[in-house]
Amino acid sequence: MLDFTILGIESITNDFEVLTPRINKAVSAGLNAVSSDMSAVLKQHIELDVYAMYDPKVYLRRSENPSYGTPLNSDENIGATVIDNTLIFGYVPTGEHSLYDEEIGNDDLIRVIELGKGYQWYVGKRKIPPRPFWDNFVTDMIQGKQAEISFVGGMNNADKELNVIQTGQITADGNETSF
């Protein structure tokens, strides 16, 4: 027969009540670190995977001529907020260009760049290669563990005594957009 008694349950409850606000504060800091790093990694992929992989000969890029419209790598296209320990990250690029009437935006623009198909504006006879910046970004953040690294670092910066560690068990939840 197993017979035991637990003493001090009130102490465990008190410890939990003291620790919970610290954890919540650290989680918020961790998510803000992820948000900042996500923006930087996305911009890096736009530079390397989009701009550096193709040099237009017919049209003028907004990144080189911002008066034509909002460049792909602009902070205006990227939004992130942390609410109730949840990070909401969005990338909503516009295809608006003052020299062209055709406009596509949001996921349609990302898809065209990712796949190299469906351009609605004049690009001449050149074949523009697929430039999978978004898929590469998602891969870096999830499979490359960058989100976990940022999260753990942000939590530990907020409260070193928590001693948060990386487990490498970050996984996609299936709600990520991929092309």
C-alpha positions as CSV (number, residue, x, y, z in Angstrom):
1,M,0.0,0.0,0.0
2,L,1.2,3.5,-0.9
3,D,0.5,6.2,1.6
4,F,2.0,9.7,1.6
5,T,1.2,13.2,2.7
6,I,2.1,16.4,0.9
7,L,2.8,19.3,3.2
8,G,3.1,23.0,2.1
9,I,0.7,23.0,-0.8
10,E,0.1,26.7,0.0
11,S,3.8,27.3,-0.5
12,I,3.7,25.8,-4.0
13,T,0.6,28.0,-4.8
14,N,2.4,31.1,-3.5
15,D,5.5,30.3,-5.5
16,F,3.4,29.8,-8.7
17,E,1.6,33.1,-8.1
18,V,4.9,34.9,-7.8
19,L,6.5,33.2,-10.8
20,T,3.6,33.6,-13.3
21,P,4.0,37.4,-13.8
22,R,7.7,37.0,-14.3
23,I,7.1,34.3,-16.9
24,N,4.5,36.4,-18.7
25,K,6.8,39.4,-18.8
26,A,9.6,37.2,-20.1
27,V,7.3,35.6,-22.7
28,S,6.3,39.1,-23.9
29,A,9.9,40.1,-24.2
30,G,10.8,36.9,-26.0
31,L,8.0,37.5,-28.5
32,N,9.1,41.1,-29.1
33,A,12.6,39.8,-29.8
34,V,11.1,37.3,-32.3
35,S,9.1,40.1,-33.9
36,S,12.2,42.3,-34.4
37,D,14.3,39.4,-35.7
38,M,11.5,38.3,-38.1
39,S,11.4,41.8,-39.6
40,A,15.2,41.8,-40.0
41,V,15.4,38.3,-41.5
42,L,12.5,39.0,-43.9
43,K,14.3,42.2,-45.1
44,Q,17.5,40.2,-45.5
45,H,15.7,37.6,-47.7
46,I,14.1,40.4,-49.8
47,E,17.6,41.9,-50.4
48,L,19.4,38.5,-51.1
49,D,16.6,36.4,-52.7
50,V,14.7,39.1,-54.6
51,Y,16.8,42.1,-55.4
52,A,20.2,40.4,-55.7
53,M,18.9,37.5,-57.8
54,Y,17.5,39.6,-60.7
55,D,18.6,42.8,-62.3
56,P,15.7,44.4,-64.2
57,K,16.5,45.9,-67.6
58,V,13.1,47.2,-68.5
59,Y,11.4,48.5,-65.4
60,L,12.5,50.6,-62.5
61,R,12.5,49.2,-59.0
62,R,10.8,51.0,-56.2
63,S,13.6,50.0,-53.9
64,E,16.0,52.2,-56.0
65,N,13.3,54.9,-56.7
66,P,11.0,55.1,-53.6
67,S,9.1,58.0,-55.3
68,Y,7.5,55.3,-57.5
69,G,5.9,53.5,-54.6
70,T,6.6,51.5,-51.5
71,P,9.5,49.1,-51.9
72,L,9.1,45.4,-50.9
73,N,11.5,45.8,-48.0
74,S,9.8,48.8,-46.5
75,D,8.7,48.8,-42.9
76,E,5.4,50.0,-44.2
77,N,4.7,46.5,-45.4
78,I,5.6,44.7,-42.2
79,G,3.5,44.7,-39.1
80,A,3.9,42.9,-35.9
81,T,2.3,43.1,-32.5
82,V,2.3,41.1,-29.3
83,I,-1.1,40.8,-27.5
84,D,-1.7,38.4,-24.6
85,N,1.5,36.5,-25.2
86,T,0.6,36.0,-28.9
87,L,2.8,37.4,-31.7
88,I,0.9,38.5,-34.8
89,F,3.2,39.1,-37.7
90,G,2.1,40.3,-41.1
91,Y,3.8,41.1,-44.4
92,V,1.5,42.9,-46.8
93,P,3.4,44.3,-49.8
94,T,1.7,46.5,-52.4
95,G,2.4,46.2,-56.0
96,E,1.6,49.9,-56.6
97,H,4.1,51.6,-58.9
98,S,3.5,55.1,-60.2
99,L,4.8,54.3,-63.7
100,Y,2.5,51.4,-64.3
101,D,-1.3,50.9,-64.2
102,E,-1.2,47.2,-63.4
103,E,-1.2,46.5,-59.7
104,I,-1.1,43.3,-57.7
105,G,-0.4,43.1,-54.1
106,N,-0.3,41.1,-50.9
107,D,-0.1,37.3,-51.4
108,D,-0.6,37.6,-55.2
109,L,2.6,39.7,-55.4
110,I,4.5,37.4,-53.2
111,R,3.4,34.4,-55.3
112,V,4.5,36.0,-58.5
113,I,7.9,36.8,-57.1
114,E,8.2,33.3,-55.5
115,L,7.2,31.4,-58.6
116,G,8.5,33.8,-61.3
117,K,5.1,33.6,-63.1
118,G,2.1,35.8,-63.5
119,Y,3.8,39.2,-63.9
120,Q,1.1,41.7,-65.0
121,W,3.4,44.5,-65.9
122,Y,5.8,44.8,-68.8
123,V,9.0,43.0,-68.2
124,G,10.1,42.6,-71.8
125,K,11.0,39.2,-73.1
126,R,13.2,38.3,-70.2
127,K,12.3,35.4,-68.0
128,I,12.4,36.4,-64.4
129,P,13.5,33.5,-62.3
130,P,11.6,32.2,-59.2
131,R,12.9,34.1,-56.1
132,P,11.5,32.2,-53.1
133,F,12.2,34.9,-50.5
134,W,9.1,34.1,-48.4
135,D,9.5,30.4,-48.3
136,N,13.2,30.9,-47.4
137,F,12.2,33.3,-44.6
138,V,9.7,30.8,-43.1
139,T,12.3,28.0,-43.4
140,D,14.9,30.1,-41.5
141,M,12.4,31.0,-38.8
142,I,11.0,27.5,-38.2
143,Q,13.3,24.8,-39.5
144,G,16.4,27.0,-39.0
145,K,15.2,27.6,-35.4
146,Q,15.7,31.4,-35.6
147,A,12.3,32.0,-34.0
148,E,13.3,29.8,-31.0
149,I,16.7,31.3,-30.7
150,S,15.2,34.8,-30.6
151,F,12.5,33.8,-28.2
152,V,14.8,32.1,-25.7
153,G,17.3,35.0,-25.9
154,G,14.5,37.6,-25.4
155,M,13.1,35.7,-22.4
156,N,16.5,35.3,-20.8
157,N,17.4,39.0,-21.3
158,A,14.1,39.9,-19.5
159,D,14.7,37.5,-16.6
160,K,18.0,35.7,-16.4
161,E,17.0,33.7,-13.4
162,L,14.4,31.8,-15.4
163,N,17.2,30.1,-17.2
164,V,15.1,29.3,-20.3
165,I,16.8,26.8,-22.7
166,Q,16.4,25.9,-26.3
167,T,15.0,22.5,-26.9
168,G,15.0,22.5,-30.7
169,Q,11.4,21.3,-30.7
170,I,9.9,24.3,-32.5
171,T,7.4,23.2,-35.2
172,A,5.2,24.9,-37.7
173,D,1.5,24.9,-36.7
174,G,0.3,24.6,-40.3
175,N,-1.0,28.1,-40.5
176,E,2.1,29.5,-42.3
177,T,1.6,30.7,-45.8
178,S,3.9,29.0,-48.3
179,F,4.1,29.1,-52.0
